[in-house]
Amino acid sequence: MIRRSQLRGARRPRGFTLIELMIVVAIIGILAVLAIYGVSRYLKSSKTAEATNNIGAIAKNATEALNREHMAGTWVSAGTSTDLSHCLCEAAGATVPKNITQVSGKKYTSDPVGDWAPVADLDTKGWKCLKFSIDQPQYFLYNYTSDSNCSGGTVGTDVHAIANGDLDGDPTITSIFDLEGKIPTGQTQLIWAPKAVETNPEN
């Protein structure tokens, strides 16, 4: 026979209350939002790495191009000499691609000749002088500017390696990565900024 005192001490199994379930659902929702945000930031950061890596490569190639010797491509008779000169690569004739809409929320596959080495460009001009090209689809538009004029005898003192992007497909706000290089007065070495100036890097 079971006594009443034994019945009082026995605990009946109890389920979750509605409030407890709501708290659990809210916590899961918050964690999901944080995870989605973190993944989104990671994906955008991995894409912007393309821009920083490529403008760094442009900067390296511009420095190497300055150190190359330029001279007339004509025959030099015995007992005579030819002038040697150094010059910053002249500005690129066109950006790659030519319009930001071509990388607005999408990737662009460039033409190795038409984009990076136009036949009409001199060896001292833009991408051909820099010996720079991208052989994979790209998220960003690239530009190179310079105040040099090698054929006119102007070595130049200021260059920019620039990447423009529109990762979110909103052309009203674009991202800019601008790495500047200068030849200080009285010097011959090209010195680059420690890092690129970034404007709206994740847009």
C-alpha positions in Angstrom: 0.0 0.0 0.0 1.4 3.5 -1.0 1.2 6.1 1.6 0.1 9.7 1.0 3.5 11.0 2.1 5.2 8.9 -0.6 2.8 10.4 -3.2 3.6 13.9 -2.1 7.4 13.3 -2.5 7.1 11.9 -6.0 7.8 14.4 -8.8 5.8 14.3 -12.0 7.8 14.9 -15.2 7.6 18.5 -16.4 8.0 19.8 -20.1 9.3 23.1 -21.3 7.2 26.2 -20.8 6.3 28.4 -23.7 8.6 31.2 -22.3 11.6 28.8 -22.2 10.9 27.7 -25.8 10.7 31.3 -26.9 14.0 32.2 -25.3 15.7 29.2 -27.0 14.2 30.2 -30.4 15.4 33.8 -29.9 18.9 32.7 -29.0 19.1 30.5 -32.1 17.8 33.4 -34.3 20.5 35.8 -32.9 23.3 33.2 -33.5 22.0 32.7 -37.1 22.0 36.4 -37.8 25.5 36.8 -36.5 26.7 33.8 -38.5 25.2 35.1 -41.7 26.7 38.5 -41.1 30.1 37.0 -40.4 30.1 34.9 -43.5 29.0 37.9 -45.6 31.9 39.9 -44.2 34.3 37.1 -44.9 33.2 36.7 -48.5 33.5 40.5 -49.1 36.9 40.5 -47.5 38.1 37.7 -49.7 36.9 39.6 -52.8 38.7 42.8 -51.7 41.9 40.9 -51.3 41.9 40.7 -55.1 42.1 44.5 -55.3 44.9 44.9 -52.7 47.0 42.1 -54.2 46.7 43.4 -57.8 47.5 47.1 -57.0 50.4 45.8 -55.0 51.6 43.9 -58.1 51.1 47.0 -60.3 53.2 49.0 -57.8 56.0 46.4 -57.9 56.0 46.3 -61.7 56.1 50.1 -61.9 59.2 50.2 -59.7 60.9 47.5 -61.8 60.0 49.4 -65.0 61.6 52.6 -63.6 64.8 50.7 -63.0 64.9 49.4 -66.6 67.2 51.2 -69.0 65.6 52.9 -71.9 67.6 53.7 -75.0 67.2 54.3 -78.7 66.6 51.1 -80.7 69.0 52.1 -83.4 72.4 50.8 -84.5 75.4 52.4 -82.7 78.6 52.6 -84.7 81.9 51.5 -83.2 83.6 54.1 -81.0 80.3 55.9 -80.2 77.7 55.6 -77.4 74.0 55.9 -76.9 72.1 57.7 -74.2 70.5 55.7 -71.3 67.5 57.0 -69.5 65.0 55.9 -66.9 61.3 56.8 -66.9 58.1 56.0 -65.0 55.6 54.1 -67.2 53.2 56.5 -68.8 49.5 56.4 -67.8 47.4 53.6 -69.1 45.4 54.4 -72.2 42.2 52.8 -70.8 41.0 51.1 -67.6 40.4 47.3 -67.5 37.5 46.8 -68.0 36.6 50.1 -69.7 33.4 50.7 -67.6 32.5 50.0 -64.0 29.2 48.5 -65.1 31.2 45.5 -66.4 32.1 44.5 -62.8 29.0 45.8 -61.1 27.8 42.8 -59.1 29.6 40.5 -61.6 33.1 39.3 -62.8 34.9 40.4 -65.9 37.2 38.2 -68.1 39.8 40.4 -69.7 41.4 40.2 -73.2 45.2 39.6 -72.8 45.9 41.7 -75.9 43.0 44.0 -76.4 42.9 45.1 -72.7 46.4 44.7 -71.4 48.7 45.1 -74.5 47.0 47.2 -77.2 49.0 47.1 -80.4 48.8 50.9 -80.7 50.5 51.5 -77.3 54.2 52.2 -77.1 56.4 50.0 -74.9 56.6 52.9 -72.4 52.8 53.2 -72.0 50.5 51.8 -69.4 49.9 48.1 -69.0 52.4 47.2 -71.8 55.2 49.1 -70.0 54.2 47.6 -66.6 54.0 44.1 -68.1 50.9 43.6 -66.0 47.8 41.6 -66.8 45.2 39.4 -65.1 44.5 36.0 -66.5 41.5 35.2 -64.3 38.0 36.7 -64.0 38.1 39.9 -61.9 35.7 41.7 -59.5 37.5 45.1 -59.9 38.2 47.7 -62.6 41.9 48.6 -62.7 43.6 51.9 -63.7 47.2 53.2 -63.6 47.9 57.0 -63.8 51.3 58.7 -64.2 52.6 62.2 -64.9 55.5 60.9 -67.0 56.1 61.5 -70.7 59.0 59.3 -71.7 59.1 60.3 -75.4 59.0 63.9 -74.3 61.8 63.5 -71.8 59.6 63.8 -68.6 60.6 61.1 -66.2 57.6 61.8 -63.9 57.3 62.0 -60.2 53.8 60.7 -59.3 51.9 57.5 -60.0 48.7 55.8 -58.8 47.6 52.1 -58.9 43.9 52.1 -58.6 41.1 49.5 -58.2 37.4 50.3 -58.4 34.7 47.9 -57.5 31.0 47.5 -57.1 30.6 44.2 -55.2 27.0 44.8 -54.2 25.8 45.8 -57.6 24.8 49.4 -56.5 26.5 51.7 -59.0 25.7 54.8 -56.8 28.3 53.8 -54.3 31.6 52.1 -55.5 34.7 51.1 -53.7 38.1 52.7 -54.4 41.6 51.3 -53.5 44.2 53.9 -54.4 47.9 53.2 -53.9 50.2 56.3 -54.6 53.9 56.3 -55.4 56.2 59.3 -55.6 59.8 60.1 -56.6 60.8 62.7 -54.0 62.6 65.8 -55.2 66.3 65.2 -55.8 65.9 61.4 -55.7 65.6 58.7 -58.4 63.8 56.0 -56.3 60.1 55.4 -56.5 58.6 55.3 -53.0 55.1 53.9 -52.4 52.6 54.7 -49.6 52.6 52.1 -46.8 49.0 51.1 -47.8 46.3 52.0 -50.2 43.7 54.6 -49.4 40.4 52.7 -49.1 37.0 54.2 -49.8 33.9 52.1 -49.2 36.0 48.9 -49.5 33.1 46.5 -49.1 30.7 48.2 -51.5 
